[in-house]
Amino acid sequence: MREPKIITDLRHKVEHEWFGTLTRFGSRLGIPVSKLRVFFIYSTFATAGFFFLVYLMMAFTLWVKDIFITRRPNVFDL
């Protein structure tokens, strides 16, 4: 069974606008698309790794704070 024309047109428009971003960007700047894709993939992993390291540093800071700063007992806990 064949897709209706409106669905096909919509799919081609979406593929061209969303998935062809690096292709159009590379062709306008004269950069090979394969180099752009590799750079995009590596930068995605690098930034995700950066935020993961920030998260680990924040968790370590809270852990150290909990070790050195003891909570005072509340009056109602007696």
Phi and psi in radians as a Rosetta constraint file:
Dihedral C 1 N 2 CA 2 C 2 CIRCULARHARMONIC -1.586 0.35
Dihedral N 2 CA 2 C 2 N 3 CIRCULARHARMONIC 2.558 0.35
Dihedral C 2 N 3 CA 3 C 3 CIRCULARHARMONIC -1.254 0.35
Dihedral N 3 CA 3 C 3 N 4 CIRCULARHARMONIC 2.603 0.35
Dihedral C 3 N 4 CA 4 C 4 CIRCULARHARMONIC -1.150 0.35
Dihedral N 4 CA 4 C 4 N 5 CIRCULARHARMONIC 2.685 0.35
Dihedral C 4 N 5 CA 5 C 5 CIRCULARHARMONIC -1.063 0.35
Dihedral N 5 CA 5 C 5 N 6 CIRCULARHARMONIC -0.643 0.35
Dihedral C 5 N 6 CA 6 C 6 CIRCULARHARMONIC -1.149 0.35
Dihedral N 6 CA 6 C 6 N 7 CIRCULARHARMONIC -0.658 0.35
Dihedral C 6 N 7 CA 7 C 7 CIRCULARHARMONIC -1.181 0.35
Dihedral N 7 CA 7 C 7 N 8 CIRCULARHARMONIC -0.740 0.35
Dihedral C 7 N 8 CA 8 C 8 CIRCULARHARMONIC -1.109 0.35
Dihedral N 8 CA 8 C 8 N 9 CIRCULARHARMONIC -0.775 0.35
Dihedral C 8 N 9 CA 9 C 9 CIRCULARHARMONIC -1.093 0.35
Dihedral N 9 CA 9 C 9 N 10 CIRCULARHARMONIC -0.749 0.35
Dihedral C 9 N 10 CA 10 C 10 CIRCULARHARMONIC -1.107 0.35
Dihedral N 10 CA 10 C 10 N 11 CIRCULARHARMONIC -0.745 0.35
Dihedral C 10 N 11 CA 11 C 11 CIRCULARHARMONIC -1.097 0.35
Dihedral N 11 CA 11 C 11 N 12 CIRCULARHARMONIC -0.755 0.35
Dihedral C 11 N 12 CA 12 C 12 CIRCULARHARMONIC -1.141 0.35
Dihedral N 12 CA 12 C 12 N 13 CIRCULARHARMONIC -0.672 0.35
Dihedral C 12 N 13 CA 13 C 13 CIRCULARHARMONIC -1.149 0.35
Dihedral N 13 CA 13 C 13 N 14 CIRCULARHARMONIC -0.773 0.35
Dihedral C 13 N 14 CA 14 C 14 CIRCULARHARMONIC -1.135 0.35
Dihedral N 14 CA 14 C 14 N 15 CIRCULARHARMONIC -0.763 0.35
Dihedral C 14 N 15 CA 15 C 15 CIRCULARHARMONIC -1.092 0.35
Dihedral N 15 CA 15 C 15 N 16 CIRCULARHARMONIC -0.688 0.35
Dihedral C 15 N 16 CA 16 C 16 CIRCULARHARMONIC -1.204 0.35
Dihedral N 16 CA 16 C 16 N 17 CIRCULARHARMONIC -0.719 0.35
Dihedral C 16 N 17 CA 17 C 17 CIRCULARHARMONIC -1.419 0.35
Dihedral N 17 CA 17 C 17 N 18 CIRCULARHARMONIC -0.690 0.35
Dihedral C 17 N 18 CA 18 C 18 CIRCULARHARMONIC -1.586 0.35
Dihedral N 18 CA 18 C 18 N 19 CIRCULARHARMONIC -0.844 0.35
Dihedral C 18 N 19 CA 19 C 19 CIRCULARHARMONIC -1.546 0.35
Dihedral N 19 CA 19 C 19 N 20 CIRCULARHARMONIC -0.251 0.35
Dihedral C 19 N 20 CA 20 C 20 CIRCULARHARMONIC -1.706 0.35
Dihedral N 20 CA 20 C 20 N 21 CIRCULARHARMONIC 0.293 0.35
Dihedral C 20 N 21 CA 21 C 21 CIRCULARHARMONIC -1.108 0.35
Dihedral N 21 CA 21 C 21 N 22 CIRCULARHARMONIC -0.876 0.35
Dihedral C 21 N 22 CA 22 C 22 CIRCULARHARMONIC -1.173 0.35
Dihedral N 22 CA 22 C 22 N 23 CIRCULARHARMONIC -0.577 0.35
Dihedral C 22 N 23 CA 23 C 23 CIRCULARHARMONIC -1.130 0.35
Dihedral N 23 CA 23 C 23 N 24 CIRCULARHARMONIC -0.841 0.35
Dihedral C 23 N 24 CA 24 C 24 CIRCULARHARMONIC -1.164 0.35
Dihedral N 24 CA 24 C 24 N 25 CIRCULARHARMONIC -0.706 0.35
Dihedral C 24 N 25 CA 25 C 25 CIRCULARHARMONIC -1.099 0.35
Dihedral N 25 CA 25 C 25 N 26 CIRCULARHARMONIC -0.783 0.35
Dihedral C 25 N 26 CA 26 C 26 CIRCULARHARMONIC -1.164 0.35
Dihedral N 26 CA 26 C 26 N 27 CIRCULARHARMONIC -0.664 0.35
Dihedral C 26 N 27 CA 27 C 27 CIRCULARHARMONIC -1.216 0.35
Dihedral N 27 CA 27 C 27 N 28 CIRCULARHARMONIC -0.599 0.35
Dihedral C 27 N 28 CA 28 C 28 CIRCULARHARMONIC -1.256 0.35
Dihedral N 28 CA 28 C 28 N 29 CIRCULARHARMONIC -0.605 0.35
Dihedral C 28 N 29 CA 29 C 29 CIRCULARHARMONIC -1.619 0.35
Dihedral N 29 CA 29 C 29 N 30 CIRCULARHARMONIC -0.175 0.35
Dihedral C 29 N 30 CA 30 C 30 CIRCULARHARMONIC 1.366 0.35
Dihedral N 30 CA 30 C 30 N 31 CIRCULARHARMONIC 0.447 0.35
Dihedral C 30 N 31 CA 31 C 31 CIRCULARHARMONIC -1.811 0.35
Dihedral N 31 CA 31 C 31 N 32 CIRCULARHARMONIC 2.398 0.35
Dihedral C 31 N 32 CA 32 C 32 CIRCULARHARMONIC -1.064 0.35
Dihedral N 32 CA 32 C 32 N 33 CIRCULARHARMONIC 2.407 0.35
Dihedral C 32 N 33 CA 33 C 33 CIRCULARHARMONIC -1.148 0.35
Dihedral N 33 CA 33 C 33 N 34 CIRCULARHARMONIC -0.612 0.35
Dihedral C 33 N 34 CA 34 C 34 CIRCULARHARMONIC -1.099 0.35
Dihedral N 34 CA 34 C 34 N 35 CIRCULARHARMONIC -0.671 0.35
Dihedral C 34 N 35 CA 35 C 35 CIRCULARHARMONIC -1.157 0.35
Dihedral N 35 CA 35 C 35 N 36 CIRCULARHARMONIC -0.679 0.35
Dihedral C 35 N 36 CA 36 C 36 CIRCULARHARMONIC -1.138 0.35
Dihedral N 36 CA 36 C 36 N 37 CIRCULARHARMONIC -0.730 0.35
Dihedral C 36 N 37 CA 37 C 37 CIRCULARHARMONIC -1.129 0.35
Dihedral N 37 CA 37 C 37 N 38 CIRCULARHARMONIC -0.738 0.35
Dihedral C 37 N 38 CA 38 C 38 CIRCULARHARMONIC -1.122 0.35
Dihedral N 38 CA 38 C 38 N 39 CIRCULARHARMONIC -0.756 0.35
Dihedral C 38 N 39 CA 39 C 39 CIRCULARHARMONIC -1.071 0.35
Dihedral N 39 CA 39 C 39 N 40 CIRCULARHARMONIC -0.740 0.35
Dihedral C 39 N 40 CA 40 C 40 CIRCULARHARMONIC -1.103 0.35
Dihedral N 40 CA 40 C 40 N 41 CIRCULARHARMONIC -0.752 0.35
Dihedral C 40 N 41 CA 41 C 41 CIRCULARHARMONIC -1.145 0.35
Dihedral N 41 CA 41 C 41 N 42 CIRCULARHARMONIC -0.809 0.35
Dihedral C 41 N 42 CA 42 C 42 CIRCULARHARMONIC -1.140 0.35
Dihedral N 42 CA 42 C 42 N 43 CIRCULARHARMONIC -0.696 0.35
Dihedral C 42 N 43 CA 43 C 43 CIRCULARHARMONIC -1.186 0.35
Dihedral N 43 CA 43 C 43 N 44 CIRCULARHARMONIC -0.562 0.35
Dihedral C 43 N 44 CA 44 C 44 CIRCULARHARMONIC -1.125 0.35
Dihedral N 44 CA 44 C 44 N 45 CIRCULARHARMONIC -0.791 0.35
Dihedral C 44 N 45 CA 45 C 45 CIRCULARHARMONIC -1.161 0.35
Dihedral N 45 CA 45 C 45 N 46 CIRCULARHARMONIC -0.659 0.35
Dihedral C 45 N 46 CA 46 C 46 CIRCULARHARMONIC -1.137 0.35
Dihedral N 46 CA 46 C 46 N 47 CIRCULARHARMONIC -0.760 0.35
Dihedral C 46 N 47 CA 47 C 47 CIRCULARHARMONIC -1.247 0.35
Dihedral N 47 CA 47 C 47 N 48 CIRCULARHARMONIC -0.614 0.35
Dihedral C 47 N 48 CA 48 C 48 CIRCULARHARMONIC -1.154 0.35
Dihedral N 48 CA 48 C 48 N 49 CIRCULARHARMONIC -0.686 0.35
Dihedral C 48 N 49 CA 49 C 49 CIRCULARHARMONIC -1.142 0.35
Dihedral N 49 CA 49 C 49 N 50 CIRCULARHARMONIC -0.644 0.35
Dihedral C 49 N 50 CA 50 C 50 CIRCULARHARMONIC -1.088 0.35
Dihedral N 50 CA 50 C 50 N 51 CIRCULARHARMONIC -0.836 0.35
Dihedral C 50 N 51 CA 51 C 51 CIRCULARHARMONIC -1.192 0.35
Dihedral N 51 CA 51 C 51 N 52 CIRCULARHARMONIC -0.526 0.35
Dihedral C 51 N 52 CA 52 C 52 CIRCULARHARMONIC -1.157 0.35
Dihedral N 52 CA 52 C 52 N 53 CIRCULARHARMONIC -0.696 0.35
Dihedral C 52 N 53 CA 53 C 53 CIRCULARHARMONIC -1.152 0.35
Dihedral N 53 CA 53 C 53 N 54 CIRCULARHARMONIC -0.673 0.35
Dihedral C 53 N 54 CA 54 C 54 CIRCULARHARMONIC -1.085 0.35
Dihedral N 54 CA 54 C 54 N 55 CIRCULARHARMONIC -0.731 0.35
Dihedral C 54 N 55 CA 55 C 55 CIRCULARHARMONIC -1.077 0.35
Dihedral N 55 CA 55 C 55 N 56 CIRCULARHARMONIC -0.758 0.35
Dihedral C 55 N 56 CA 56 C 56 CIRCULARHARMONIC -1.128 0.35
Dihedral N 56 CA 56 C 56 N 57 CIRCULARHARMONIC -0.675 0.35
Dihedral C 56 N 57 CA 57 C 57 CIRCULARHARMONIC -1.136 0.35
Dihedral N 57 CA 57 C 57 N 58 CIRCULARHARMONIC -0.683 0.35
Dihedral C 57 N 58 CA 58 C 58 CIRCULARHARMONIC -1.157 0.35
Dihedral N 58 CA 58 C 58 N 59 CIRCULARHARMONIC -0.723 0.35
Dihedral C 58 N 59 CA 59 C 59 CIRCULARHARMONIC -1.125 0.35
Dihedral N 59 CA 59 C 59 N 60 CIRCULARHARMONIC -0.705 0.35
Dihedral C 59 N 60 CA 60 C 60 CIRCULARHARMONIC -1.115 0.35
Dihedral N 60 CA 60 C 60 N 61 CIRCULARHARMONIC -0.716 0.35
Dihedral C 60 N 61 CA 61 C 61 CIRCULARHARMONIC -1.087 0.35
Dihedral N 61 CA 61 C 61 N 62 CIRCULARHARMONIC -0.761 0.35
Dihedral C 61 N 62 CA 62 C 62 CIRCULARHARMONIC -1.152 0.35
Dihedral N 62 CA 62 C 62 N 63 CIRCULARHARMONIC -0.631 0.35
Dihedral C 62 N 63 CA 63 C 63 CIRCULARHARMONIC -1.124 0.35
Dihedral N 63 CA 63 C 63 N 64 CIRCULARHARMONIC -0.780 0.35
Dihedral C 63 N 64 CA 64 C 64 CIRCULARHARMONIC -1.124 0.35
Dihedral N 64 CA 64 C 64 N 65 CIRCULARHARMONIC -0.726 0.35
Dihedral C 64 N 65 CA 65 C 65 CIRCULARHARMONIC -1.055 0.35
Dihedral N 65 CA 65 C 65 N 66 CIRCULARHARMONIC -0.728 0.35
Dihedral C 65 N 66 CA 66 C 66 CIRCULARHARMONIC -1.181 0.35
Dihedral N 66 CA 66 C 66 N 67 CIRCULARHARMONIC -0.511 0.35
Dihedral C 66 N 67 CA 67 C 67 CIRCULARHARMONIC -1.265 0.35
Dihedral N 67 CA 67 C 67 N 68 CIRCULARHARMONIC -0.801 0.35
Dihedral C 67 N 68 CA 68 C 68 CIRCULARHARMONIC -1.525 0.35
Dihedral N 68 CA 68 C 68 N 69 CIRCULARHARMONIC -0.475 0.35
Dihedral C 68 N 69 CA 69 C 69 CIRCULARHARMONIC -1.836 0.35
Dihedral N 69 CA 69 C 69 N 70 CIRCULARHARMONIC 1.892 0.35
Dihedral C 69 N 70 CA 70 C 70 CIRCULARHARMONIC -1.586 0.35
Dihedral N 70 CA 70 C 70 N 71 CIRCULARHARMONIC 2.517 0.35
Dihedral C 70 N 71 CA 71 C 71 CIRCULARHARMONIC -1.418 0.35
Dihedral N 71 CA 71 C 71 N 72 CIRCULARHARMONIC 2.391 0.35
Dihedral C 71 N 72 CA 72 C 72 CIRCULARHARMONIC -1.320 0.35
Dihedral N 72 CA 72 C 72 N 73 CIRCULARHARMONIC 2.489 0.35
Dihedral C 72 N 73 CA 73 C 73 CIRCULARHARMONIC -1.180 0.35
Dihedral N 73 CA 73 C 73 N 74 CIRCULARHARMONIC 2.486 0.35
Dihedral C 73 N 74 CA 74 C 74 CIRCULARHARMONIC -1.343 0.35
Dihedral N 74 CA 74 C 74 N 75 CIRCULARHARMONIC 2.700 0.35
Dihedral C 74 N 75 CA 75 C 75 CIRCULARHARMONIC -1.097 0.35
Dihedral N 75 CA 75 C 75 N 76 CIRCULARHARMONIC -0.605 0.35
Dihedral C 75 N 76 CA 76 C 76 CIRCULARHARMONIC -1.401 0.35
Dihedral N 76 CA 76 C 76 N 77 CIRCULARHARMONIC -0.164 0.35
Dihedral C 76 N 77 CA 77 C 77 CIRCULARHARMONIC -1.456 0.35
Dihedral N 77 CA 77 C 77 N 78 CIRCULARHARMONIC -0.109 0.35
